[in-house]
């Protein structure tokens, strides 16, 4: 697989780095946030978890050919 821009040119390393940061940031953020939020407001922690799962499910079902990070950066995964 190759990562390309909308015009078909290969993405530079900087864009590939940003794509990985966008991909992993929610996992890191949402693995730490509930522990803090459970102490402060447990009902909000549950609501946030449901909202996150719903958002990811909707995003995946709405556009299965492109991930959220690809839509944000305007990139595409294509076969070589």
URCOR-V897765 format. One line per field, one symbol per residue. ss: DSSP state (A for helix, B for strand, O for the rest). phi: phi as a letter, one per 30 degrees, with the letter a starting at -180 (. if undefined). psi: psi as a letter, one per 30 degrees, with the letter a starting at -180 (. if undefined). A space follows every 50 residues. Layout:
BEGIN
ss->???
phi->???
psi->???
END
This chain:
BEGIN
ss->OBBBBOOOOBOOAAAAAAAAAAAAAAAAAAAAAAAAAAAAOAAAAAAAAA AAAAAAAAAAAAOOOOOAAAAAAOBBBBOO
phi->.bcbdddjdddddddddddddddceddddddcedddddddbddddddddd ddddddddddddbddbdeddddcicbcbdd
psi->kkjllfffkkkleeeeeeeeeeefeeeeeffeeeeeeeeejeeeeeeeee eeeeeeeeeeeeiffkleeeeefhlkklk.
END
